[in-house]
Amino acid sequence: MAASDGGTGGVASLVQNVDWVTIAPPTITAAVALLLLVADLFVPERGKGLLGIGAVAGLGLALVSLVPLRAGDRSTFCLTTSTTTCSYTADRFTLAIQLLVLGGALLTALLSLQETRRKLPAGEFWFLLLASAAGAALLPASRDLATLVVALEVASLPAFALVGLRRGDRLSSEAALKFFLSSVTATAVTLLGVSFVYASTGSLHLTQIAVADVPGQLDTLAKAGVALTLIGFAFKTAAVPFHFWVPETYVGAPLPVAGYLSVVGKAVGFSGLVVITVIGFPGYANVWGPALAVLAAVTMTAGNVAALRQSATRAWSAVRLLAWSSVAQAGYILVPIAAAAYSSDHQIGSTVAYALMYAVVNLGAFAVAALVARTHRLNRISDYRGLYATRPVTALTMGFFLLCLAGLPPGIIGLFAKVTVFSSAVDAGLGWLAVVMAVNVVIALYYYLRWTAILFRAPEGAGAGAASEGSATVAGGAPAVPRSLAAALALTAVAGVVLSGYPQLVLRFAAVDLF
């Protein structure tokens, strides 16, 4: 297929070249997802465990495919008329987020191996998980609004089904419905914003939008489009006021899925925000900068206050506290993105560094919650009392994760990541936002330290009070830990310790240009 080139007698091809190595990470993930869905039709019931092993292997292969791209300078699906205008770019930012997404999906798969053998339909689960991970890996590489929206939906739609996959469970069905309805509303608003941006700039490619000369009479329409486009991604980060789905969804979802949403779902949201604001709309920093700064302040405050109010004896209070904590952490993650509007794109590195730290320790915390849920169905914070008496290594690991989230030693990586985010606000002249963050960090210390202290208290005696239905005292025994769950715990613990011992592995992202 070709077209004449301005009457000069030459021809310009309209067929885009595809660099398969560049698009390998999301492509491998999607291909394995389809393969597992088909294989599920032929694998007998006793062999369903092989599907989980295949999912873990596929995600591992996708992670390996990042190695040839480590230079961060490859693009594909470029316009034939402009080789610098592309729909897919594998820069350093893309690779960092794809590492987070695929690594988070791999840890989720390890946490889910036992669940798919006992409670969840294996074939559907692995297909949905890998399909969602493929969309999440595609999103940070997207450089046009159409691909961004498609990637957002590919990451989101399977997640709805994952939340509601426990058939016959009222909580699970209710959580999936709330998640679906709120997400669809946010997506509809985002599509309206995209249409406004396209109408005012005449392009969907972010690099062209960034330099577009918008006529004065369309400037208001463009600004409205910028604001509306951000809403769908703010929803995925669980930024206030788009956060109301979080606690109920986390409680109703299988715990590995809740952990996946808390990490990979946030990666989808904040990477979309970064790509849109920094690459596509730098000329409208006066619109999105103040908006994101206010969102960051309100989000961290609302999340911490709600987490502070969680009762230790309330059903599923451990999961609810992690849910509200994730909302507060989203506020911290938004700070450097807002700061980029007032200083430079280098601030985005602080968001990436913080997100990588958060991914490791938060998935580790959900792994411990999944372990405790095996003997304590209601998963209350009070159920963790005396955990050190029966599972000392698990209690120490959970304590370490909580201290990392709080930003206290020995969780050095959490402390350094918070300092990096704090510095980005100060450097950008957002002193008021730095003060709000400092106050919230102090508030968060209370509930993180309270939970940590509970881990090491003496177990309640048998006569001190009967446990309610679905719960037993920790002192009642310590059944064997499934190997896949133990592997996930070990990986997150080792990663957290290594990052605390050598924080430069993550913090270097805050010091380099990722684009």
Salt bridges, closest charged atoms under 4 A:
ASP19 OD2 - ARG74 NH2 2.98
ASP40 OD1 - LYS48 NZ 2.61
ASP91 OD2 - ARG143 NH2 2.74
GLU115 OE2 - ARG118 NH2 3.84
GLU124 OE2 - ARG167 NH2 2.97
ASP169 OD2 - ARG166 NE 3.63
GLU174 OE1 - ARG170 NH1 3.15
GLU174 OE2 - LYS178 NZ 3.20
ASP219 OD2 - LYS223 NZ 3.41
GLU248 OE2 - ARG320 NH1 3.29
ASP383 OD1 - ARG380 NH2 3.07
GLU460 OE2 - ARG385 NH1 3.65
